Amino acid sequence: MRDKIKIGLLGFGAMGRTHSYAVSTLDHYCENLPFKAEIAGLYSRTREKTIAAVETFRFGRAAMSEDELIYDPDIDVIDICTPNVCHYETLKKAIAAGKDVYCEKPLCISRTQADEIAQLAAEKNIVGGIVFNNRFLPATLRAKTLVDEGRIGRVLSFRARYLHSGCASPDAPLAWKQSRDICGGGVLFDLGSHIIDLLVWLCGGIASVSAKTQIAYPLRRGQDGKLHPVTGDEAFYMLATLENGACGTLEGSKISTGTNDELSIEIHGERGALKFDLTEPNWLWFYDVTKPSVPFGGERGFTRIECIGRYEAPAGGFPSPKASIGWLRGHVMSMCSFLSAVHARSRFSPSIEDGAYVQRVMEAAYHSDETGKWVDI
Ligand SMILES: NC(=O)c1ccc[n+]([C@@H]2O[C@H](COP(=O)([O-])OP(=O)(O)OC[C@H]3O[C@@H](n4cnc5c(N)ncnc54)[C@H](O)[C@@H]3O)[C@@H](O)[C@H]2O)c1
C-alpha cells in the first residue's frame, strides 16, 4: 500500500463534511501515523456545491460522477456518505473495481443487499468498513475492555436507547430520513443501527427480536409546501433476546421531546454493571459486585444542565449543536483505524459483515412489526 492513501468521497452533506474533517485533522489528533491520507476527489449530487466544497476544503478535484472516482486507478478508497438507498449500487461497483470501501451506516437497505455486499467484499479481499463511530469513544472502548476482562460477568439484561426530538413537532418538515424511498427504513435504520451494533459488540449476538414501530405524524410538509405521507418510522421499540440468554430492550426515536442526541446503554451482568450516556461522554459508570458492600445513603439525585455543543458565535453550525463533545473525535478515530487497516492490509472492525449483521436484525424487527410475532435472527 502506498504511503499516501487517496480517497474518493461521495456525498457532501453532514457526513461528507465530517469524514473530510476527520481525514484533514488526522495528523492533529494522531501522532506518527505511517501514512498520509487526502480527499483526492469529491462527487456530490449538486455540481455547484461540489465545486465550492473542493475549493473551500482544497480537495483534489470535483468529479462529474461517482464512476469517475470508482474507476480512477489513482483512488484507493471510496468513502460513501450518500443517502442510504445509494449505498448498495456504489458498494457493488467499488468493491468489484477492487477499491477499499468505508461506508456510512446502514450498510444497505435490505438484508439481501447487505449479505451480497459482505460476500463480494470477502471474495475481493478488500478492506471494508462501516461507520459505527460510537465504538471509538474512550468510554465505549473502556466498556469493551471491562466486558472482555469478564468484569461484568455473564450478561443478564440490557437497555439501549437513542433519542432525538427532530420529529417531535408536527411542523417539522419532511426530510429524506422519514422517507422509505431514500432512507430504506426510518429511525430503526438511522438511530437503531448504532445501538444494535453497540449492543452486539459489547454483549454478543442477538437470537430473536420482537418490535413495534411508530409514525406519530403520518403527513408532513415537504420542501414544496405540500403535505406528503411519512413512510419511515419515527420511533421503534424492540425487545430482544441474546444468544447468551440475556434479555432487554432497544428503543430509538425522533419524537422524544426535550432530547438532543441521546444515546445510552446499560448492561447488567452477574459480576457488575455498565452505564454510558453520550451526552455525558466523559463518564462511564461501572458497578462492581465484587467490591465490599457498604451502607446506602448520602446525597442522592442529579441535576443535569444542558450545555453540550451549544457555542456562541463565531462558532458555526458544524458539528451540529445537538452533537455532544466527543462525537467528532469518535469519527476521527474510526477513520484513523480504517485507514491504518488499509495501509497494513489488515481487517477493520466494524467490518462489512458487522454492517450486514445489523441489517439482518433490523429486517427481523420490521418483519416482527408487520406480523406481530417474534422473529429469529
Ligand atoms: N455515523 C453517523 O454518525 C451518521 C450521522 C448522520 C448520518 N449518517 C449516515 O450518513 C449518510 C449520509 O447522511 P447525511 O446526514 O450526511 O445526509 P445529507 O442529506 O446531509 O447529505 C447527503 C449528501 O449526499 C448527496 N447526494 C445525494 N444523492 C447522491 C448521489 N446519488 N451521489 C452523490 N451524492 C449524493 C446530497 O446532495 C448531500 O450532499 C447516510 O447513510 C446516513 O445514515 C451517519
The ligand as a MOL file (V3000), in Angstrom:
LIG
                    3D

  0  0  0     0  0            999 V3000
M  V30 BEGIN CTAB
M  V30 COUNTS 44 48 0 0 0
M  V30 BEGIN ATOM
M  V30 1 N -22.4140 7.7400 11.6230 0
M  V30 2 C -23.0770 8.8570 11.9020 0
M  V30 3 O -22.8550 9.4950 12.9360 0
M  V30 4 C -24.0920 9.3780 10.9000 0
M  V30 5 C -24.8140 10.5590 11.1860 0
M  V30 6 C -25.7000 11.0350 10.2070 0
M  V30 7 C -25.8740 10.3300 9.0170 0
M  V30 8 N -25.1760 9.1750 8.7960 0 CHG=1
M  V30 9 C -25.3130 8.4390 7.5310 0
M  V30 10 O -24.5400 9.1320 6.5400 0
M  V30 11 C -25.1700 9.0640 5.2590 0
M  V30 12 C -25.3890 10.4850 4.7450 0
M  V30 13 O -26.2010 11.1790 5.6830 0
M  V30 14 P -26.1080 12.7710 5.8480 0
M  V30 15 O -26.7320 13.0820 7.1760 0
M  V30 16 O -24.7430 13.2630 5.5660 0 CHG=-1
M  V30 17 O -27.1030 13.2120 4.6870 0
M  V30 18 P -27.1850 14.6580 3.9760 0
M  V30 19 O -28.5370 14.7190 3.3950 0
M  V30 20 O -26.7360 15.7280 4.9230 0
M  V30 21 O -26.0770 14.5520 2.8200 0
M  V30 22 C -26.1660 13.6660 1.7470 0
M  V30 23 C -25.3210 14.2380 0.6110 0
M  V30 24 O -25.3100 13.2930 -0.4610 0
M  V30 25 C -25.6120 13.9890 -1.6790 0
M  V30 26 N -26.2100 13.0120 -2.5860 0
M  V30 27 C -27.4780 12.5770 -2.6570 0
M  V30 28 N -27.6020 11.6150 -3.5840 0
M  V30 29 C -26.3610 11.4400 -4.1100 0
M  V30 30 C -25.8240 10.5920 -5.1180 0
M  V30 31 N -26.5880 9.7130 -5.7710 0
M  V30 32 N -24.4960 10.6840 -5.3940 0
M  V30 33 C -23.7020 11.5740 -4.7410 0
M  V30 34 N -24.1690 12.3970 -3.7780 0
M  V30 35 C -25.4710 12.3380 -3.4740 0
M  V30 36 C -26.5200 15.1270 -1.2820 0
M  V30 37 O -26.5000 16.1720 -2.2330 0
M  V30 38 C -25.8720 15.5430 0.0450 0
M  V30 39 O -24.7740 16.4020 -0.1610 0
M  V30 40 C -26.4610 8.2720 5.4790 0
M  V30 41 O -26.2480 6.9340 5.1170 0
M  V30 42 C -26.7180 8.3740 6.9740 0
M  V30 43 O -27.4200 7.2590 7.5050 0
M  V30 44 C -24.2990 8.7060 9.7190 0
M  V30 END ATOM
M  V30 BEGIN BOND
M  V30 1 1 1 2
M  V30 2 2 2 3
M  V30 3 1 2 4
M  V30 4 1 4 5
M  V30 5 2 4 44
M  V30 6 2 5 6
M  V30 7 1 6 7
M  V30 8 2 7 8
M  V30 9 1 8 9
M  V30 10 1 8 44
M  V30 11 1 9 10
M  V30 12 1 9 42
M  V30 13 1 10 11
M  V30 14 1 11 12
M  V30 15 1 11 40
M  V30 16 1 12 13
M  V30 17 1 13 14
M  V30 18 2 14 15
M  V30 19 1 14 16
M  V30 20 1 14 17
M  V30 21 1 17 18
M  V30 22 2 18 19
M  V30 23 1 18 20
M  V30 24 1 18 21
M  V30 25 1 21 22
M  V30 26 1 22 23
M  V30 27 1 23 24
M  V30 28 1 23 38
M  V30 29 1 24 25
M  V30 30 1 25 26
M  V30 31 1 25 36
M  V30 32 1 26 27
M  V30 33 1 26 35
M  V30 34 2 27 28
M  V30 35 1 28 29
M  V30 36 1 29 30
M  V30 37 2 29 35
M  V30 38 1 30 31
M  V30 39 2 30 32
M  V30 40 1 32 33
M  V30 41 2 33 34
M  V30 42 1 34 35
M  V30 43 1 36 37
M  V30 44 1 36 38
M  V30 45 1 38 39
M  V30 46 1 40 41
M  V30 47 1 40 42
M  V30 48 1 42 43
M  V30 END BOND
M  V30 END CTAB
M  END
